[in-house]
């Protein structure tokens, strides 16, 4: 095919090739193709495939074959979890509010969330052994259809699940007196989210002199330290800024403070 295809023509071409390969198509919305696999629609964003085509138009057939091969390699869905297993897998996870806006531009149900501080929101996931699935509005409605169940109760349940997963081995203490630091770096995606556990934060604050400042530059790191040593505060502040810019899953480049039993935005003393 010598003439360069625009995105709509390319998507139609891939859709036709997918049908001819024996796959059932539910629908196509622009560059998004919904292929029925094992009774459920799989969302295929052909815009990404189209970019590959634009970089090498002469490889159109090879690109389409790669798309079809990827569909054939999609693994079967995992077995259904019991109701108890699903309930125990519900966890909170922090995200930037900006992430929600980006997600809203896609054709997916709205993700359930509640505001936190510093431009962050609390979202919720089912943390399955092989994947992490965000709780959407439809699923929340289903959970709240039971008598007496409220969003606050679901939030507290998710916090309790996180609390159960948090032990003294989840964090480490370094330094002495006004250089005391407590760090959580669990690499499970929930290190920073442990800032939502008030009993944990209150326990840390008792071990740190002065006010307890907190940094959560990315999802996999949480640090708490004293505001008494200004040089130490400045050094950690710089590191939090760097980590928020360099690491994946960034959260906040700004420090937070534990005050009156709550996490609040921090304003440095002048």
SEKEVO-413368 format. One record per residue: residue in one letter; x, y, z of N, C-alpha, C in turn. Coordinates in Angstrom, 1 decimal. Layout:
{atom "a" {X Y Z} {X Y Z} {X Y Z}},
...
This chain:
{atom "x" {0.9 -1.2 0.0} {0.0 0.0 0.0} {0.9 1.2 0.0}},
{atom "x" {0.9 2.0 -1.1} {1.9 3.1 -1.3} {1.4 4.4 -0.6}},
{atom "x" {0.1 4.6 -0.6} {-0.4 5.9 -0.1} {-0.4 5.8 1.5}},
{atom "x" {0.1 6.9 2.1} {0.1 6.9 3.6} {-1.3 7.0 4.1}},
{atom "x" {-1.7 6.2 5.0} {-3.0 6.2 5.6} {-3.1 7.2 6.8}},
{atom "x" {-4.2 7.9 6.8} {-4.5 8.7 8.0} {-4.9 7.8 9.2}},
{atom "x" {-5.1 8.3 10.3} {-5.3 7.5 11.5} {-6.7 6.8 11.4}},
{atom "x" {-7.7 7.4 10.9} {-9.0 6.8 10.7} {-8.9 5.6 9.7}},
{atom "x" {-8.3 5.8 8.6} {-8.1 4.8 7.6} {-7.3 3.6 8.1}},
{atom "x" {-6.3 4.0 8.9} {-5.4 2.9 9.5} {-6.2 2.1 10.4}},
{atom "x" {-7.0 2.7 11.3} {-7.8 2.0 12.3} {-8.8 1.1 11.6}},
{atom "x" {-9.4 1.6 10.5} {-10.4 0.8 9.8} {-9.7 -0.4 9.1}},
{atom "x" {-8.5 -0.2 8.7} {-7.7 -1.3 8.0} {-7.4 -2.4 9.1}},
{atom "x" {-6.9 -1.9 10.3} {-6.6 -2.9 11.3} {-7.9 -3.6 11.8}},
{atom "x" {-9.0 -2.9 11.9} {-10.2 -3.5 12.3} {-10.6 -4.6 11.3}},
{atom "x" {-10.5 -4.3 10.0} {-10.9 -5.3 9.0} {-9.9 -6.5 9.1}},
{atom "x" {-8.6 -6.3 9.3} {-7.7 -7.4 9.4} {-8.0 -8.2 10.7}},
{atom "x" {-8.4 -7.6 11.7} {-8.7 -8.3 13.0} {-9.9 -9.2 12.8}},
{atom "x" {-10.9 -8.7 12.1} {-12.1 -9.5 11.8} {-11.7 -10.7 10.9}},
{atom "x" {-10.9 -10.5 9.9} {-10.5 -11.5 9.0} {-9.7 -12.6 9.7}},
{atom "x" {-9.0 -12.2 10.8} {-8.2 -13.1 11.5} {-9.0 -14.0 12.5}},
{atom "x" {-10.3 -13.7 12.5} {-11.2 -14.6 13.3} {-11.6 -14.0 14.6}},
{atom "x" {-11.2 -12.7 14.9} {-11.6 -12.1 16.2} {-12.9 -11.4 16.1}},
{atom "x" {-13.7 -11.5 17.1} {-15.0 -10.8 17.1} {-14.8 -9.3 17.6}},
{atom "x" {-15.4 -8.4 16.9} {-15.3 -7.0 17.3} {-16.6 -6.5 17.9}},
{atom "x" {-16.5 -5.9 19.1} {-17.7 -5.3 19.7} {-18.0 -4.0 19.0}},
{atom "x" {-17.0 -3.1 18.9} {-17.2 -1.8 18.2} {-15.8 -1.2 18.0}},
{atom "x" {-15.8 -0.1 17.3} {-14.6 0.8 17.2} {-15.0 2.2 17.4}},
{atom "x" {-14.3 2.9 18.2} {-14.6 4.3 18.5} {-13.3 5.1 18.1}},
{atom "x" {-13.3 5.6 16.9} {-12.1 6.3 16.4} {-10.9 5.3 16.3}},
{atom "x" {-9.9 5.6 17.1} {-8.7 4.7 17.1} {-8.7 3.7 18.2}},
{atom "x" {-9.9 3.6 18.9} {-10.0 2.6 19.9} {-10.9 1.4 19.5}},
{atom "x" {-10.3 0.2 19.4} {-10.9 -1.0 19.0} {-11.2 -1.9 20.2}},
{atom "x" {-12.5 -2.4 20.2} {-12.9 -3.3 21.3} {-13.0 -4.7 20.7}},
{atom "x" {-12.1 -5.5 21.1} {-12.1 -6.9 20.6} {-12.6 -7.8 21.7}},
{atom "x" {-13.5 -8.7 21.3} {-14.1 -9.7 22.3} {-13.2 -10.8 22.4}},
{atom "x" {-12.6 -11.0 23.6} {-11.8 -12.1 24.0} {-12.4 -12.9 25.2}},
{atom "x" {-12.7 -14.1 24.9} {-13.3 -15.0 26.0} {-14.5 -14.3 26.6}},
{atom "x" {-15.3 -13.7 25.8} {-16.6 -13.2 26.2} {-16.6 -11.8 26.7}},
{atom "x" {-15.4 -11.2 26.8} {-15.3 -9.8 27.4} {-14.5 -8.9 26.4}},
{atom "x" {-14.9 -7.6 26.3} {-14.3 -6.7 25.4} {-12.9 -6.3 25.9}},
{atom "x" {-11.9 -6.3 25.0} {-10.6 -5.8 25.3} {-10.3 -4.6 24.6}},
{atom "x" {-9.9 -3.5 25.3} {-9.7 -2.2 24.7} {-8.4 -2.1 24.1}},
{atom "x" {-8.3 -1.9 22.8} {-7.0 -1.7 22.0} {-6.9 -0.3 21.5}},
{atom "x" {-5.9 0.4 22.0} {-5.7 1.8 21.6} {-4.8 1.7 20.3}},
{atom "x" {-5.4 1.9 19.2} {-4.7 1.8 17.9} {-3.8 3.1 17.6}},
{atom "x" {-4.0 4.1 18.4} {-3.2 5.3 18.2} {-1.7 5.0 18.4}},
{atom "x" {-1.4 4.1 19.4} {0.0 3.8 19.6} {0.5 2.9 18.4}},
{atom "x" {-0.3 2.0 17.9} {0.1 1.2 16.8} {0.2 2.1 15.5}},
{atom "x" {-0.6 3.1 15.4} {-0.5 4.0 14.3} {0.8 4.8 14.3}},
{atom "x" {1.3 5.2 15.5} {2.5 5.9 15.5} {3.7 5.0 15.0}},
{atom "x" {3.6 3.7 15.3} {4.6 2.8 14.8} {4.5 2.7 13.3}},
{atom "x" {3.3 2.7 12.8} {3.1 2.7 11.3} {3.7 3.9 10.7}},
{atom "x" {3.5 5.1 11.2} {4.0 6.4 10.7} {5.5 6.4 10.6}},
{atom "x" {6.2 5.7 11.6} {7.6 5.7 11.6} {8.2 4.7 10.5}},
{atom "x" {7.3 3.8 10.1} {7.8 2.8 9.1} {6.6 2.3 8.2}},
{atom "x" {6.0 3.2 7.4} {4.8 2.8 6.6} {5.0 1.6 5.8}},
{atom "x" {6.2 1.3 5.3} {6.4 0.1 4.5} {6.2 -1.2 5.3}},
{atom "x" {6.2 -1.1 6.6} {6.0 -2.3 7.4} {4.6 -2.5 7.9}},
{atom "x" {3.6 -2.0 7.2} {2.2 -2.0 7.6} {1.8 -3.4 7.9}},
{atom "x" {2.0 -4.4 7.0} {1.6 -5.8 7.2} {2.2 -6.4 8.5}},
{atom "x" {3.5 -6.1 8.7} {4.2 -6.6 9.8} {3.6 -6.0 11.1}},
{atom "x" {3.3 -4.7 11.1} {2.7 -4.1 12.2} {1.3 -4.7 12.6}},
{atom "x" {0.5 -4.9 11.6} {-0.8 -5.6 11.8} {-0.6 -7.0 12.3}},
{atom "x" {0.4 -7.7 11.8} {0.6 -9.1 12.3} {1.0 -9.0 13.8}},
{atom "x" {1.8 -8.0 14.1} {2.3 -7.9 15.5} {1.0 -7.6 16.4}},
{atom "x" {0.1 -6.8 15.9} {-1.1 -6.5 16.7} {-1.9 -7.8 16.9}},
{atom "x" {-2.0 -8.6 15.8} {-2.8 -9.9 15.9} {-2.1 -10.9 16.8}},
{atom "x" {-0.8 -10.9 16.7} {0.0 -11.8 17.6} {-0.2 -11.5 19.1}},
{atom "x" {-0.3 -10.1 19.3} {-0.4 -9.7 20.7} {-1.8 -10.1 21.2}},
{atom "x" {-2.8 -10.0 20.4} {-4.2 -10.5 20.8} {-4.2 -12.0 21.1}},
{atom "x" {-3.5 -12.7 20.3} {-3.4 -14.2 20.6} {-2.7 -14.5 21.8}},
{atom "x" {-1.8 -13.7 22.3} {-1.0 -13.9 23.5} {-1.7 -13.4 24.8}},
{atom "x" {-2.8 -12.8 24.7} {-3.5 -12.3 25.9} {-3.8 -13.5 26.8}},
{atom "x" {-3.3 -13.5 28.0} {-3.6 -14.6 28.9} {-5.1 -14.7 29.3}},
{atom "x" {-5.5 -15.9 29.7} {-6.9 -16.0 30.1} {-7.1 -15.3 31.4}},
{atom "x" {-8.3 -14.8 31.8} {-8.5 -14.1 33.0} {-8.2 -15.1 34.2}},
{atom "x" {-7.8 -14.5 35.3} {-7.5 -15.3 36.5} {-8.9 -15.8 37.1}},
{atom "x" {-8.8 -16.9 37.9} {-10.1 -17.4 38.4} {-10.7 -16.3 39.3}},
{atom "x" {-12.0 -16.3 39.4} {-12.7 -15.4 40.2} {-12.4 -15.5 41.7}},
{atom "x" {-12.1 -14.4 42.4} {-11.8 -14.5 43.8} {-13.1 -14.6 44.6}},
{atom "x" {-13.0 -15.2 45.8} {-14.1 -15.3 46.7} {-14.4 -13.9 47.2}},
{atom "x" {-15.6 -13.7 47.7} {-16.0 -12.4 48.2} {-15.0 -12.0 49.3}},
{atom "x" {-14.6 -12.9 50.2} {-13.6 -12.6 51.2} {-12.3 -12.2 50.7}},
{atom "x" {-11.8 -12.9 49.7} {-10.5 -12.5 49.0} {-10.6 -11.1 48.4}},
{atom "x" {-11.7 -10.8 47.7} {-11.8 -9.5 47.1} {-11.9 -8.4 48.1}},
{atom "x" {-12.6 -8.7 49.2} {-12.7 -7.6 50.3} {-11.3 -7.4 50.9}},
{atom "x" {-10.5 -8.4 51.1} {-9.2 -8.3 51.8} {-8.2 -7.7 50.8}},
{atom "x" {-8.5 -7.7 49.5} {-7.5 -7.1 48.6} {-7.8 -5.6 48.3}},
{atom "x" {-8.8 -5.0 48.9} {-9.1 -3.6 48.7} {-8.1 -2.8 49.5}},
{atom "x" {-7.4 -1.9 48.8} {-6.4 -1.0 49.5} {-6.5 0.4 48.9}},
{atom "x" {-6.2 1.4 49.8} {-6.1 2.8 49.3} {-4.7 3.0 48.6}},
{atom "x" {-4.7 3.9 47.7} {-3.4 4.2 47.0} {-3.4 5.7 46.6}},
{atom "x" {-2.3 6.4 46.9} {-2.3 7.8 46.6} {-2.0 8.1 45.1}},
{atom "x" {-2.6 9.1 44.6} {-2.3 9.6 43.2} {-2.4 11.1 43.2}},
{atom "x" {-1.8 11.7 42.1} {-1.9 13.1 41.9} {-3.3 13.3 41.3}},
{atom "x" {-3.9 14.5 41.7} {-5.2 14.8 41.1} {-5.0 15.0 39.6}},
{atom "x" {-3.9 15.4 39.1} {-3.6 15.6 37.7} {-3.7 14.2 37.0}},
{atom "x" {-3.4 13.1 37.6} {-3.5 11.8 37.1} {-5.0 11.5 36.7}},
{atom "x" {-5.9 11.9 37.6} {-7.3 11.7 37.4} {-7.8 12.4 36.1}},
{atom "x" {-7.2 13.7 35.9} {-7.6 14.4 34.8} {-7.2 13.7 33.5}},
{atom "x" {-6.0 13.2 33.5} {-5.5 12.5 32.3} {-6.3 11.2 32.1}},
{atom "x" {-6.7 10.5 33.2} {-7.5 9.3 33.0} {-8.8 9.6 32.5}},
{atom "x" {-9.4 10.8 32.9} {-10.7 11.2 32.4} {-10.8 11.4 30.9}},
{atom "x" {-9.7 11.6 30.2} {-9.7 11.8 28.8} {-9.8 10.4 28.0}},
{atom "x" {-9.7 9.3 28.8} {-9.9 8.0 28.1} {-11.3 7.5 28.3}},
{atom "x" {-11.6 6.5 27.5} {-12.9 5.9 27.6} {-13.0 4.8 28.7}},
{atom "x" {-12.9 5.2 29.9} {-13.0 4.3 31.0} {-13.9 4.9 32.1}},
{atom "x" {-14.6 4.0 32.9} {-15.4 4.6 34.0} {-14.6 5.4 34.9}},
{atom "x" {-15.2 6.4 35.6} {-14.5 7.3 36.5} {-14.0 6.4 37.7}},
{atom "x" {-12.7 6.8 38.1} {-12.1 6.1 39.2} {-12.6 6.8 40.5}},
{atom "x" {-12.9 5.9 41.5} {-13.4 6.4 42.8} {-12.2 7.1 43.5}},
{atom "x" {-12.5 8.3 44.1} {-11.4 9.0 44.8} {-12.0 9.9 45.9}},
{atom "x" {-11.1 10.3 46.7} {-11.5 11.4 47.7} {-10.3 12.3 47.9}},
{atom "x" {-10.5 13.6 48.2} {-9.3 14.5 48.2} {-8.5 14.2 49.5}},
{atom "x" {-7.2 14.5 49.3} {-6.2 14.4 50.4} {-5.7 15.8 50.7}},
{atom "x" {-4.4 16.0 50.5} {-3.7 17.3 50.6} {-2.8 17.5 49.5}},
{atom "x" {-2.3 18.8 49.3} {-1.2 19.1 48.4} {-1.5 18.6 47.0}},
{atom "x" {-2.7 18.7 46.5} {-3.0 18.2 45.1} {-3.0 16.7 44.9}},
{atom "x" {-3.2 16.0 46.0} {-3.2 14.5 46.0} {-4.6 14.0 46.3}},
{atom "x" {-4.9 12.8 45.8} {-6.2 12.2 46.1} {-5.9 10.8 46.5}},
{atom "x" {-6.9 10.2 47.3} {-6.9 8.8 47.6} {-7.7 8.1 46.7}},
{atom "x" {-7.2 7.1 46.0} {-7.9 6.2 45.1} {-7.9 4.8 45.8}},
{atom "x" {-8.6 3.9 45.2} {-8.8 2.6 45.8} {-8.5 1.5 44.7}},
{atom "x" {-7.9 0.4 45.1} {-7.6 -0.7 44.2} {-7.9 -2.0 44.8}},
{atom "x" {-8.2 -3.0 43.9} {-8.2 -4.4 44.3} {-6.8 -4.9 43.9}},
{atom "x" {-6.0 -5.2 45.0} {-4.7 -5.6 44.8} {-4.6 -7.1 44.6}},
{atom "x" {-4.8 -7.6 43.4} {-4.8 -9.0 43.1} {-3.4 -9.5 43.0}},
{atom "x" {-3.2 -10.8 43.1} {-1.8 -11.4 43.0} {-1.2 -11.0 41.7}},
{atom "x" {-1.9 -10.9 40.6} {-1.3 -10.8 39.2} {-1.6 -9.4 38.6}},
{atom "x" {-2.4 -8.6 39.3} {-2.7 -7.2 38.7} {-3.3 -6.3 39.8}},
{atom "x" {-3.4 -5.1 39.5} {-4.0 -4.1 40.4} {-5.1 -3.4 39.6}},
{atom "x" {-6.3 -3.4 40.1} {-7.5 -2.9 39.4} {-8.1 -1.8 40.2}},
{atom "x" {-8.2 -0.6 39.6} {-8.7 0.6 40.3} {-10.3 0.4 40.5}},
{atom "x" {-10.8 0.8 41.6} {-12.2 0.8 41.9} {-12.9 1.9 41.1}},
{atom "x" {-13.9 1.6 40.3} {-14.5 2.7 39.5} {-15.9 2.9 40.1}},
{atom "x" {-16.6 3.9 39.6} {-17.9 4.4 40.2} {-18.9 3.3 40.1}},
{atom "x" {-18.9 2.5 39.1} {-19.9 1.4 39.0} {-19.7 0.4 40.1}},
{atom "x" {-18.4 0.0 40.4} {-18.1 -0.9 41.4} {-18.5 -0.4 42.8}},
{atom "x" {-18.2 0.9 43.0} {-18.6 1.6 44.3} {-20.1 1.5 44.5}},
{atom "x" {-20.9 1.8 43.4} {-22.3 1.7 43.6} {-22.8 0.3 44.0}},
{atom "x" {-22.1 -0.7 43.4} {-22.5 -2.0 43.7} {-22.2 -2.4 45.1}},
{atom "x" {-21.0 -1.9 45.6} {-20.6 -2.2 47.0} {-21.5 -1.4 48.0}},
{atom "x" {-22.0 -0.2 47.6} {-22.8 0.6 48.5} {-24.3 0.2 48.4}},
{atom "x" {-24.6 -0.8 47.5} {-26.0 -1.2 47.3} {-26.5 -2.0 48.5}},
{atom "x" {-25.6 -2.5 49.3} {-25.9 -3.3 50.5} {-26.4 -2.3 51.6}},
{atom "x" {-27.3 -2.7 52.4} {-27.9 -1.8 53.5} {-26.8 -1.4 54.4}},
{atom "x" {-26.7 -0.2 54.8} {-25.8 0.3 55.8} {-24.4 0.6 55.4}},
{atom "x" {-24.0 0.3 54.1} {-22.7 0.5 53.6} {-22.5 1.9 53.1}},
{atom "x" {-21.5 2.6 53.6} {-21.2 4.0 53.1} {-19.8 4.1 52.5}},
{atom "x" {-19.6 5.2 51.8} {-18.2 5.4 51.3} {-17.2 5.5 52.4}},
{atom "x" {-17.5 6.1 53.5} {-16.6 6.2 54.6} {-16.2 4.9 55.2}},
{atom "x" {-17.2 4.0 55.2} {-17.0 2.6 55.7} {-16.0 1.9 54.8}},
{atom "x" {-16.2 2.0 53.5} {-15.3 1.4 52.5} {-13.9 1.9 52.7}},
{atom "x" {-13.8 3.3 52.8} {-12.5 3.9 53.0} {-11.8 3.3 54.3}},
{atom "x" {-12.5 3.2 55.4} {-11.9 2.7 56.6} {-11.5 1.2 56.5}},
{atom "x" {-12.3 0.5 55.7} {-12.0 -0.9 55.5} {-10.7 -1.0 54.7}},
{atom "x" {-10.5 -0.2 53.7} {-9.3 -0.2 52.9} {-8.1 0.2 53.8}},
{atom "x" {-8.3 1.2 54.6} {-7.2 1.5 55.5} {-6.8 0.4 56.5}},
{atom "x" {-7.8 -0.3 56.9} {-7.6 -1.4 57.8} {-6.8 -2.5 57.1}},
{atom "x" {-7.1 -2.8 55.9} {-6.4 -3.8 55.1} {-4.9 -3.3 55.0}},
{atom "x" {-4.7 -2.0 54.7} {-3.3 -1.5 54.7} {-2.6 -1.6 56.0}},
{atom "x" {-3.3 -1.4 57.1} {-2.8 -1.5 58.4} {-2.3 -2.9 58.7}},
{atom "x" {-3.1 -3.9 58.3} {-2.7 -5.3 58.5} {-1.4 -5.6 57.8}},
{atom "x" {-1.2 -5.0 56.6} {0.0 -5.3 55.8} {1.2 -4.5 56.3}},
{atom "x" {1.0 -3.6 57.3} {2.1 -2.8 57.8} {2.6 -3.3 59.2}},
{atom "x" {3.9 -3.7 59.2} {4.5 -4.1 60.4} {5.7 -3.3 60.7}},
{atom "x" {6.4 -3.5 61.8} {7.6 -2.8 62.2} {8.7 -3.0 61.1}},
{atom "x" {8.6 -4.1 60.4} {9.6 -4.3 59.3} {9.3 -3.5 58.0}},
{atom "x" {8.2 -2.8 58.0} {7.8 -2.0 56.9} {8.6 -0.7 56.8}},
{atom "x" {9.2 -0.3 57.9} {9.9 1.0 58.0} {11.2 0.8 58.9}},
{atom "x" {12.1 1.8 58.8} {13.3 1.8 59.5} {13.6 3.2 60.1}},
{atom "x" {14.3 3.2 61.2} {14.6 4.5 61.9} {16.1 4.7 61.8}},
{atom "x" {16.5 5.9 61.4} {17.9 6.3 61.3} {18.2 7.6 62.0}},
{atom "x" {19.4 7.8 62.5} {19.8 9.0 63.1} {19.3 9.1 64.6}},
{atom "x" {19.8 10.2 65.2} {19.5 10.4 66.6} {19.0 11.9 66.9}},
{atom "x" {18.2 12.0 67.9} {17.7 13.3 68.4} {17.1 14.1 67.2}},
{atom "x" {17.6 15.4 66.9} {16.9 16.2 65.9} {17.3 15.8 64.5}},
{atom "x" {18.1 14.7 64.4} {18.4 14.1 63.0} {17.7 12.8 62.8}},
{atom "x" {16.7 12.4 63.7} {16.0 11.2 63.6} {15.1 11.2 62.4}},
{atom "x" {15.2 10.1 61.6} {14.4 9.9 60.4} {13.8 8.6 60.4}},
{atom "x" {12.5 8.5 60.0} {11.8 7.2 59.9} {11.4 7.1 58.4}},
{atom "x" {11.8 6.0 57.8} {11.6 5.8 56.3} {10.9 4.5 56.0}},
{atom "x" {9.9 4.6 55.1} {9.2 3.5 54.6} {9.5 3.4 53.1}},
{atom "x" {10.1 2.3 52.7} {10.5 2.1 51.3} {10.2 0.6 51.0}},
{atom "x" {8.9 0.3 51.0} {8.5 -1.1 50.8} {8.5 -1.7 49.4}},
{atom "x" {8.5 -0.8 48.4} {8.5 -1.2 47.0} {7.2 -2.0 46.7}},
{atom "x" {6.2 -1.8 47.4} {4.9 -2.5 47.1} {3.9 -1.6 46.5}},
{atom "x" {4.2 -0.3 46.3} {3.3 0.7 45.7} {2.5 1.4 46.8}},
{atom "x" {2.7 1.0 48.1} {1.9 1.6 49.1} {2.7 2.3 50.2}},
{atom "x" {4.0 2.5 50.0} {4.8 3.1 51.0} {4.3 4.5 51.4}},
{atom "x" {4.1 5.3 50.4} {3.6 6.7 50.7} {2.2 6.7 51.2}},
{atom "x" {1.4 5.7 50.8} {0.0 5.7 51.2} {-0.1 5.4 52.7}},
{atom "x" {0.9 4.9 53.3} {0.9 4.6 54.8} {0.8 5.9 55.6}},
{atom "x" {1.0 7.1 54.9} {0.8 8.4 55.5} {-0.7 8.5 56.0}},
{atom "x" {-1.6 7.7 55.4} {-3.0 7.7 55.7} {-3.4 7.0 57.0}},
{atom "x" {-2.4 6.3 57.6} {-2.7 5.6 58.9} {-2.3 6.5 60.1}},
{atom "x" {-3.4 7.1 60.7} {-3.1 8.1 61.8} {-2.4 7.4 63.0}},
{atom "x" {-2.7 6.2 63.3} {-2.0 5.6 64.5} {-0.6 5.4 64.2}},
{atom "x" {-0.2 5.0 62.9} {1.2 4.9 62.6} {1.9 6.2 62.6}},
{atom "x" {1.3 7.3 62.1} {1.9 8.6 62.1} {2.1 9.2 63.5}},
{atom "x" {1.0 8.9 64.4} {1.1 9.4 65.7} {2.3 8.7 66.5}},
{atom "x" {2.4 7.4 66.2} {3.5 6.7 66.8} {4.9 7.2 66.4}},
{atom "x" {5.0 7.5 65.1} {6.3 8.0 64.6} {6.5 9.4 65.3}},
{atom "x" {5.5 10.2 65.4} {5.7 11.6 65.9} {6.2 11.6 67.3}},
{atom "x" {5.8 10.6 68.1} {6.3 10.5 69.5} {7.8 10.2 69.5}},
{atom "x" {8.4 9.7 68.5} {9.8 9.3 68.4} {10.7 10.5 67.8}},
{atom "x" {10.0 11.5 67.3} {10.7 12.6 66.6} {10.5 13.9 67.4}},
{atom "x" {11.6 14.5 67.8} {11.5 15.8 68.5} {10.9 16.9 67.6}},
{atom "x" {10.2 17.9 68.3} {9.6 19.0 67.5} {8.5 18.5 66.7}},
{atom "x" {8.2 19.3 65.6} {7.1 18.9 64.7} {7.7 17.8 63.7}},
{atom "x" {6.8 16.9 63.4} {7.2 15.9 62.4} {6.8 16.3 61.0}},
{atom "x" {7.9 16.5 60.2} {7.7 16.8 58.8} {7.7 15.5 58.0}},
{atom "x" {7.0 15.5 56.8} {6.8 14.3 56.1} {7.1 14.5 54.6}},
{atom "x" {7.8 13.7 53.9} {8.0 13.7 52.5} {7.5 12.5 51.8}},
{atom "x" {6.7 12.7 50.7} {6.3 11.5 49.9} {6.5 11.9 48.4}},
{atom "x" {7.8 11.9 48.0} {8.1 12.3 46.7} {7.5 11.4 45.6}},
{atom "x" {7.4 10.1 45.9} {6.8 9.1 45.0} {6.1 8.1 45.8}},
{atom "x" {5.4 7.2 45.0} {4.5 6.2 45.7} {5.3 5.2 46.5}},
{atom "x" {6.6 5.0 46.3} {7.3 4.0 46.9} {8.3 4.5 48.0}},
{atom "x" {8.0 5.7 48.5} {8.9 6.3 49.5} {8.2 7.2 50.4}},
{atom "x" {8.4 7.1 51.7} {7.8 7.9 52.7} {8.9 8.2 53.8}},
{atom "x" {9.1 9.5 54.1} {10.1 9.8 55.1} {9.5 10.8 56.1}},
{atom "x" {9.8 10.6 57.4} {9.4 11.5 58.4} {10.6 11.9 59.2}},
{atom "x" {10.6 13.2 59.6} {11.8 13.8 60.3} {11.5 15.0 61.1}},
{atom "x" {12.4 15.5 61.9} {12.1 16.6 62.8} {12.4 18.0 62.0}},
{atom "x" {11.6 19.0 62.5} {11.8 20.3 62.0} {12.8 21.1 62.8}},
{atom "x" {13.4 20.5 63.8} {14.3 21.2 64.7} {15.7 21.6 64.2}},
{atom "x" {16.2 20.8 63.3} {17.5 21.0 62.7} {17.3 21.6 61.3}},
{atom "x" {17.5 22.9 61.1} {17.1 23.6 59.9} {18.0 23.1 58.7}},
{atom "x" {19.3 22.9 59.0} {20.2 22.4 57.9} {19.7 21.0 57.4}},
{atom "x" {19.3 20.2 58.4} {18.8 18.8 58.0} {17.5 18.9 57.2}},
{atom "x" {16.6 19.9 57.6} {15.4 20.1 56.9} {15.6 20.5 55.5}},
{atom "x" {16.6 21.5 55.3} {16.9 21.9 54.0} {17.4 20.8 53.1}},
{atom "x" {18.3 20.0 53.7} {18.9 18.9 52.9} {17.8 17.9 52.4}},
{atom "x" {16.9 17.5 53.3} {15.9 16.6 53.0} {14.9 17.2 52.0}},
{atom "x" {14.6 18.5 52.2} {13.7 19.2 51.2} {14.3 19.1 49.8}},
{atom "x" {15.6 19.3 49.6} {16.2 19.3 48.3} {16.1 17.9 47.7}},
{atom "x" {16.3 16.9 48.6} {16.2 15.5 48.1} {14.8 15.1 47.7}},
{atom "x" {13.8 15.5 48.5} {12.4 15.2 48.1} {12.1 15.9 46.8}},
{atom "x" {12.5 17.1 46.5} {12.3 17.8 45.3} {12.9 16.9 44.1}},
{atom "x" {14.2 16.5 44.3} {14.9 15.7 43.3} {14.1 14.4 43.0}},
{atom "x" {13.8 13.7 44.1} {13.1 12.4 43.9} {11.8 12.5 43.2}},
{atom "x" {11.0 13.6 43.5} {9.7 13.8 42.9} {9.9 14.0 41.4}},
{atom "x" {11.0 14.6 41.0} {11.2 14.9 39.6} {11.8 13.7 38.8}},
{atom "x" {12.5 12.8 39.5} {13.3 11.8 38.9} {12.6 10.4 38.8}},
{atom "x" {11.9 10.1 39.9} {11.4 8.7 40.0} {10.0 8.5 39.4}},
{atom "x" {9.7 7.3 39.1} {8.4 7.0 38.6} {7.3 7.1 39.7}},
{atom "x" {6.1 7.3 39.3} {4.9 7.4 40.2} {5.1 8.6 41.1}},
{atom "x" {5.5 9.8 40.6} {5.7 10.9 41.5} {4.4 11.4 42.2}},
{atom "x" {4.6 11.9 43.4} {3.4 12.4 44.2} {3.6 13.9 44.5}},
{atom "x" {4.5 14.2 45.5} {4.6 15.6 45.9} {6.0 16.0 46.1}},
{atom "x" {6.4 17.2 45.6} {7.7 17.7 45.8} {7.7 18.6 47.0}},
{atom "x" {6.6 18.8 47.6} {6.5 19.7 48.8} {6.4 18.8 50.1}},
{atom "x" {6.9 19.4 51.2} {6.8 18.7 52.5} {5.4 18.8 53.1}},
{atom "x" {5.0 17.9 53.9} {3.8 17.9 54.7} {4.2 17.9 56.2}},
{atom "x" {3.2 18.1 57.0} {3.5 18.2 58.5} {2.4 17.5 59.2}},
{atom "x" {2.8 16.8 60.3} {1.8 16.1 61.2} {1.5 17.1 62.3}},
{atom "x" {0.2 17.6 62.3} {-0.2 18.6 63.3} {-1.6 18.3 63.8}},
{atom "x" {-1.8 18.3 65.1} {-3.2 18.1 65.6} {-3.8 16.8 65.1}},
{atom "x" {-3.0 15.7 65.0} {-3.5 14.4 64.6} {-3.9 14.3 63.2}},
{atom "x" {-3.4 15.2 62.3} {-3.7 15.2 60.9} {-2.5 15.6 60.1}},
{atom "x" {-2.5 15.1 58.8} {-1.4 15.5 57.9} {-1.9 16.8 57.2}},
{atom "x" {-1.1 17.8 57.2} {-1.4 19.1 56.6} {-0.3 19.5 55.7}},
{atom "x" {-0.6 20.5 54.9} {0.5 21.1 54.1} {1.4 21.9 55.0}},
{atom "x" {2.7 21.9 54.6} {3.7 22.5 55.4} {4.1 23.8 54.8}},
{atom "x" {4.2 24.8 55.7} {4.8 26.1 55.3} {6.0 26.4 56.2}},
{atom "x" {7.1 26.6 55.6} {8.4 26.8 56.4} {8.3 28.1 57.2}},
{atom "x" {8.8 28.0 58.3} {8.9 29.2 59.2} {9.8 30.2 58.6}},
{atom "x" {9.4 31.4 58.6} {10.2 32.5 58.0} {11.2 33.0 59.1}},
